[in-house]
Amino acid sequence: MIDPEYDLPVKQQAEALGISRSSVYCQPRPVSAEDLWLMRQIDELHLNYPFAGSRMLRDLLSHQGLEEGRRHIRTLMRKMCIEAI
């Protein structure tokens, strides 16, 4: 796609492809194994309680012995495209 060694500057290559130049340099970080496990737990709870938001999911997870913050749960829910009904 974009080749930094090519004669055309990276900025012009990005413009030609219609993407932002910052997306060329920024590489996404892989999701940690702990977050993947937590996302699976959130998904299971969401299937049982589709009306539960981040606060209720935090409370449900704390009953299972997991102490996670509401903002982290909200971030993972957004990453998974999950929202309360």
C-alpha angles and dihedrals in degrees: 000000000000116000116193090198093058120107093243113081118252090244092059092043090054092048091050090053093044096238130122117262092231091062088061093061100034113082117195116245118237117249113254121243090244092055091047090053091047091048089054090052091049090049092052091049091046091055090054096039109027090168093059117110128197094283095052092044089051089054092046090050091049089057086058090053098259116130106198127153122250093237092054090050090048090051092051091046090054091048089052092044091238123146136166119264 
